[in-house]
Amino acid sequence: MQKVNKTLTVSQAFKDISLSFTRHPVTDDIGVFTNESAIKRSVTNLVRTRIGERFYNPLLGSSIEDSLFEQADPDNALVLEDDIQLLLDNFEPRIKNTDISVVYPIDTNELTVVIKYDVVGLPFPRQNIEFILQSTRI
């Protein structure tokens, strides 16, 4: 008799609570984000968090917010891409195969960040997050 080796792929569901703590209109419970929207929210929050902003984890965060006032050059973009890659590798285990691009448009005070990734354990297509950071005057 021949032994059959079957590989099982276990899918997971991800759920995060809404940080605004708004109520769900039907269940009257705290609103939640599920699967890809929960992960997108988490990735965005991780990247937008400044280093040292979280009290009990001083290593969590990136220097992307502070880089808006740096000179726009390819070297700074590469440093930020590596910084974000390390951050996501360490603090977001629900994603893999990340591709990060940081672009400084010429003659603007803004920064464009594009993050592409695959979700671990779920059959979603490749996810894409893109946001633009701008310096503001107070």
trRosetta pair geometry for C-beta under 8 A, 3 or more apart (Angstrom, degrees):
i j d omega theta_ij theta_ji phi_ij phi_ji
9 121 7.7 172 173 -137 88 61
10 121 6.6 -27 98 -143 66 110
11 121 5.2 139 -138 164 45 82
11 122 5.6 88 -155 -96 101 57
11 123 7.1 -48 -108 -14 131 85
12 120 7.6 11 36 107 124 82
12 121 4.3 30 15 125 97 146
12 122 6.6 -86 58 -53 66 92
13 34 6.7 -21 -180 -165 99 105
13 35 6.3 -60 -151 -71 68 90
13 122 7.7 94 -94 -88 45 123
14 34 6.7 139 84 -166 60 53
14 35 5.4 118 49 -99 88 35
14 38 5.0 -155 121 77 104 137
14 39 6.2 59 94 -50 156 94
14 94 5.9 49 -91 -136 151 150
14 122 7.8 -88 -2 -32 102 142
15 32 5.4 0 -171 178 100 129
15 33 7.2 158 -154 82 52 48
15 34 5.2 -16 -101 -107 77 74
15 35 7.9 0 -71 -32 57 51
15 38 6.1 -155 -134 -75 19 160
16 32 6.7 153 80 -160 37 76
16 33 5.0 -13 63 59 90 98
16 38 4.0 144 13 -149 105 108
16 41 6.5 -151 77 75 146 129
16 42 6.5 178 -60 -57 163 107
17 21 7.6 23 154 -93 114 62
17 30 5.4 6 -152 129 113 129
17 31 7.3 109 -166 84 64 53
17 32 5.7 -54 -108 -104 47 73
17 33 7.8 91 173 16 3 79
18 21 6.4 -174 94 -58 90 23
18 22 5.8 -48 108 35 148 84
18 30 6.4 -161 40 167 92 87
18 31 3.9 16 -4 84 141 100
18 32 6.5 -120 -24 -82 83 21
18 33 6.4 114 -76 -26 72 91
19 41 8.0 -180 -5 171 111 128
19 45 7.9 130 -32 -96 154 142
20 31 7.5 1 66 50 93 127
21 30 5.8 -52 -144 -132 62 107
21 31 7.8 155 -157 30 16 88
22 30 7.6 106 69 -152 36 59
22 31 5.0 9 76 -2 84 129
23 28 5.7 -8 -175 -151 122 46
23 29 6.9 138 -150 69 74 17
23 30 6.8 -65 -105 -97 49 34
23 31 6.8 127 170 -36 7 86
24 27 4.5 15 89 48 130 93
24 28 6.6 -80 69 -26 77 13
24 29 5.2 1 25 57 117 69
24 30 7.2 38 -16 100 92 14
24 31 5.1 141 -66 -88 78 67
24 32 7.7 -17 -64 8 125 77
25 28 7.9 2 -177 -70 14 55
32 38 7.7 -14 168 -84 78 116
33 37 4.5 -124 -168 110 106 102
33 38 4.0 154 110 -79 100 72
33 41 5.6 80 80 4 172 145
34 37 6.5 45 58 48 46 102
34 38 5.7 -16 -142 -24 7 117
35 38 6.2 113 46 22 18 104
35 39 7.1 -41 155 -3 38 104
35 119 7.4 33 -176 -159 82 161
35 122 6.3 149 -147 -145 108 170
35 124 7.2 146 166 -56 117 139
36 39 5.7 -56 -144 40 35 109
36 40 6.2 40 156 -22 68 105
36 119 6.2 -92 -94 -62 82 147
36 122 7.7 -143 -56 101 86 147
36 124 5.4 146 -69 -137 126 166
36 127 5.8 -177 -152 -98 112 132
37 40 5.6 -49 -143 35 33 114
37 41 6.4 36 156 -20 63 105
38 41 5.9 -56 -151 36 29 112
38 42 6.4 28 152 -19 63 109
39 42 5.5 -54 -146 38 34 113
39 43 6.2 34 156 -19 68 104
39 92 7.5 101 -155 -167 87 118
39 94 5.3 -130 -111 106 117 132
39 95 6.3 131 -173 -59 128 105
39 119 6.1 179 13 -110 171 106
39 127 7.1 110 96 62 123 177
40 43 5.9 -54 -145 36 29 109
40 44 6.3 27 157 -16 63 109
40 127 6.6 -137 -77 177 97 135
40 129 5.7 160 -145 -84 91 117
41 44 5.9 -59 -149 39 27 110
41 45 6.3 26 155 -18 64 110
42 45 5.8 -56 -145 38 29 110
42 46 6.3 30 156 -20 64 106
42 92 6.2 141 127 -116 117 112
42 94 7.6 66 72 42 151 130
43 46 5.8 -54 -148 34 30 112
43 47 6.4 22 158 -13 65 108
43 88 6.7 21 -131 -113 93 112
43 92 6.0 44 -90 -111 77 164
43 95 6.9 39 -79 -20 123 155
43 115 6.2 -162 160 107 135 153
43 117 7.4 -173 -100 20 155 146
43 129 5.9 -177 98 -4 130 162
44 47 6.0 -60 -146 40 29 106
44 48 6.0 14 161 -7 66 116
44 129 6.2 -148 -68 -167 93 145
44 131 6.9 88 -129 -21 107 148
45 48 6.0 -64 -137 47 26 102
45 49 6.2 39 159 -38 64 105
46 49 5.9 -51 -151 18 27 115
46 60 7.3 -92 -141 -174 82 95
46 61 7.5 -152 -173 -102 56 36
46 62 7.5 71 142 -14 70 106
46 87 5.8 156 156 151 113 117
46 88 6.7 121 109 -87 148 68
46 91 5.7 164 -132 98 135 130
46 92 6.2 -101 -21 -47 165 117
47 62 5.5 -14 -151 21 52 141
47 64 6.1 7 172 18 84 152
47 84 5.8 19 -117 -128 103 107
47 87 7.0 132 -92 100 60 148
47 88 7.9 0 -66 -61 92 99
47 113 6.8 162 166 146 148 159
47 115 7.3 -142 -57 -41 152 148
48 62 7.9 3 -44 46 10 105
48 64 7.3 -75 -103 71 39 122
48 65 6.8 74 -158 -58 59 111
49 53 5.3 -146 -174 58 84 135
49 54 6.6 13 -177 -32 136 103
49 60 6.3 -13 112 135 142 91
49 61 4.1 -110 115 -109 91 87
49 62 7.0 93 70 18 66 70
50 53 4.4 103 63 -39 82 121
50 61 5.1 15 120 -175 19 141
50 62 7.6 -79 -119 66 33 44
50 63 7.5 57 -144 -107 71 43
50 65 5.5 -64 -82 40 97 133
50 66 7.1 89 -130 -30 108 102
51 58 7.3 49 173 172 75 65
51 59 7.4 -22 -146 -152 93 26
51 60 7.6 169 -123 87 55 35
51 61 4.0 -171 -77 87 42 118
51 62 6.8 112 -48 -42 89 2
51 63 6.0 -18 -6 -67 119 76
52 58 5.2 14 -106 -149 62 83
52 61 6.7 -81 16 40 44 151
53 60 7.9 -89 56 93 81 89
53 61 5.6 118 23 -86 102 148
54 57 4.6 -9 106 58 125 89
54 58 7.3 -153 75 -80 76 30
54 60 4.9 -3 34 67 139 124
54 61 6.8 -179 4 -42 99 109
57 60 4.2 38 122 -4 117 118
59 90 7.9 -71 128 133 118 156
60 87 7.5 95 -152 -144 54 96
60 91 6.0 97 -124 -91 98 153
61 87 7.2 -93 97 -124 11 131
62 65 7.8 121 92 -1 80 77
62 80 7.4 75 175 -152 121 77
62 83 5.2 115 -142 137 98 114
62 84 5.7 19 -111 -84 151 69
62 87 5.3 -62 -66 -47 101 158
63 66 5.0 -53 -173 47 80 113
63 67 5.8 92 127 -39 85 99
63 80 7.3 -119 75 -108 85 82
63 83 6.2 -72 30 -172 91 164
64 67 5.5 -53 -147 25 34 117
64 80 5.8 91 -99 -149 84 116
64 83 7.4 180 -52 96 84 131
64 84 7.0 44 -58 -69 127 107
64 102 7.8 -138 -124 -119 109 133
64 111 7.0 -170 -175 113 92 152
64 113 6.9 12 -156 -71 145 145
64 133 6.7 159 148 -21 102 165
65 68 6.7 -32 -179 -7 38 110
65 133 6.9 -141 -109 -158 55 145
66 69 6.8 -58 179 32 54 100
66 70 7.7 63 129 -32 70 104
67 70 4.8 -38 -157 12 63 125
67 76 6.3 153 -159 174 118 116
67 80 5.8 -36 -36 -82 176 127
67 111 6.6 76 100 -84 103 160
68 109 6.6 60 177 172 96 82
68 110 7.4 -14 -136 -120 102 28
68 111 5.9 -115 -97 -12 76 121
68 133 5.9 -118 -80 127 118 113
68 134 7.4 101 -140 -178 137 16
68 135 4.4 157 147 -64 131 99
69 135 6.5 100 -68 -99 77 143
70 76 5.3 166 123 -136 138 151
71 76 6.9 167 78 -29 66 145
72 76 7.0 -113 -136 54 30 137
72 104 3.4 -178 -148 151 109 149
72 106 7.3 176 110 -106 147 46
73 76 5.4 97 59 8 73 100
73 77 7.4 -138 101 -4 40 91
73 104 7.4 -7 -9 42 19 149
74 77 5.4 -56 -150 37 40 115
74 78 6.3 41 154 -21 71 103
75 78 5.8 -53 -150 34 32 111
75 79 6.6 33 152 -19 64 104
76 79 5.7 -52 -149 35 34 113
76 80 6.4 32 153 -16 66 106
76 104 7.2 42 80 -35 117 139
77 80 5.8 -56 -150 38 32 110
77 81 6.3 35 152 -22 66 105
77 102 4.3 -174 -154 92 82 101
77 103 6.6 37 -128 -92 139 28
77 104 6.2 -126 -67 -11 112 97
78 81 5.6 -51 -145 34 33 113
78 82 6.4 31 156 -15 65 105
78 102 8.0 -150 -51 53 22 115
79 82 5.9 -57 -151 38 30 109
79 83 6.2 34 150 -23 64 109
80 83 5.3 -53 -144 36 33 117
80 84 6.3 30 158 -16 67 104
80 102 4.5 38 90 -32 124 176
80 113 7.9 -106 143 -103 127 107
81 84 6.0 -55 -147 38 28 107
81 85 6.3 32 153 -21 63 108
81 100 4.7 159 -147 104 83 111
81 101 7.0 6 -105 -108 120 22
81 102 5.2 -141 -60 6 84 109
82 85 5.6 -53 -144 36 31 115
82 86 6.3 31 157 -17 65 106
83 86 6.1 -57 -150 37 26 109
83 87 6.4 29 151 -20 62 110
84 87 5.5 -54 -146 37 33 116
84 88 6.3 26 159 -14 67 107
84 100 5.0 166 90 -150 126 159
84 102 7.5 149 2 -52 139 119
84 113 7.4 157 -85 -154 163 124
84 115 7.1 -123 156 -93 137 117
85 88 6.2 -60 -146 40 26 104
85 89 6.2 28 156 -20 63 110
85 98 6.3 171 -123 95 77 128
85 100 5.6 -136 -63 14 86 139
86 89 5.7 -55 -144 37 29 113
86 90 6.2 18 161 -11 64 113
87 90 6.2 -70 -150 42 24 103
87 91 6.0 -32 175 26 64 116
87 92 7.9 41 130 1 70 103
88 91 6.8 -77 -121 56 22 78
88 92 4.8 -37 -155 39 68 119
88 95 6.5 -46 178 73 114 126
88 98 5.5 93 104 -71 148 169
88 100 7.9 170 10 -60 142 130
88 115 7.7 157 -69 -153 155 133
88 117 7.6 -133 174 -86 147 147
89 92 7.8 -6 -37 50 10 77
89 98 7.7 -123 -61 23 77 137
92 95 5.3 6 131 25 113 106
93 120 7.2 -48 146 23 65 155
94 119 6.5 -15 155 -150 88 75
94 120 5.4 -143 -165 35 42 106
94 121 7.9 -74 -148 30 74 108
95 98 6.2 66 133 -68 118 101
95 117 4.2 12 -172 160 124 142
95 118 6.7 137 -160 72 70 44
95 119 6.3 -47 -104 -104 67 45
95 120 6.5 -139 -87 -16 13 92
95 127 7.8 -88 -122 49 117 128
96 117 6.9 133 61 -170 27 94
96 118 5.3 -35 69 69 79 98
96 120 5.5 89 -11 -72 108 95
97 117 6.2 141 80 -148 69 57
97 118 4.6 35 48 12 120 111
97 126 7.9 -82 103 -120 124 103
98 115 6.6 -25 -159 -166 101 90
98 116 7.0 145 -156 81 49 52
98 117 4.5 -12 -99 -95 71 102
99 115 7.5 149 78 -159 53 43
99 116 4.3 -11 57 61 103 103
99 117 7.2 -172 20 -68 66 55
100 113 7.5 -22 -164 -166 90 87
100 114 7.3 156 -155 86 43 58
100 115 5.4 -4 -107 -108 78 75
100 116 7.8 -159 -69 28 38 66
101 112 8.0 -14 114 113 92 91
101 113 7.4 155 85 -156 56 42
101 114 4.4 -3 57 57 103 103
101 115 7.9 -161 27 -70 65 39
102 111 6.6 -12 -167 -177 93 103
102 112 7.3 154 -157 83 44 55
102 113 5.5 -8 -105 -105 75 74
102 114 8.0 -162 -70 26 35 67
103 111 7.4 152 77 -164 47 55
103 112 4.5 -15 61 62 98 105
103 114 7.7 25 0 0 107 103
104 108 7.9 -176 177 65 66 88
104 110 8.0 156 -145 89 57 50
104 111 6.0 -28 -97 -110 68 73
104 112 7.9 -172 -76 22 21 78
105 108 4.6 14 88 33 106 128
105 110 6.2 7 36 71 111 97
105 112 6.6 68 -30 -11 98 115
109 134 6.4 77 103 -158 83 71
109 135 4.6 -69 151 33 119 111
110 132 5.5 8 177 179 126 101
110 133 6.2 162 -159 83 70 50
110 134 4.5 -26 -101 -96 98 75
110 135 7.4 -138 -80 4 52 71
111 132 7.0 155 76 -159 45 56
111 133 4.5 -10 56 57 99 102
111 134 7.9 -170 21 -71 68 38
112 130 7.1 -2 -174 -169 92 94
112 131 7.8 179 -148 94 54 34
112 132 5.2 -22 -99 -103 71 79
112 133 8.0 -163 -74 21 26 70
113 129 7.9 -11 114 113 93 92
113 130 7.0 172 89 -147 54 49
113 131 5.7 -8 58 60 97 76
113 132 7.7 175 19 -88 71 31
113 133 7.0 40 -7 -10 111 105
114 128 7.1 -18 -167 -165 91 91
114 129 7.3 161 -154 86 43 53
114 130 4.8 -4 -106 -103 77 90
115 128 7.5 154 83 -155 51 43
115 129 4.6 -5 58 58 99 101
115 130 7.7 -174 24 -73 62 46
116 126 5.8 19 -177 165 102 113
116 127 6.9 165 -152 85 53 51
116 128 5.2 -10 -102 -102 81 73
116 129 7.9 -169 -73 24 39 64
117 126 7.1 165 82 -160 22 76
117 127 5.6 -21 65 61 74 98
118 124 7.8 162 -158 76 62 86
118 126 5.8 -52 -82 -109 73 70
118 127 7.3 150 -101 14 23 86
119 122 4.7 -26 113 55 123 106
119 124 4.9 40 29 43 130 121
119 127 6.4 72 -40 -17 95 126
124 127 6.6 24 124 -54 127 98
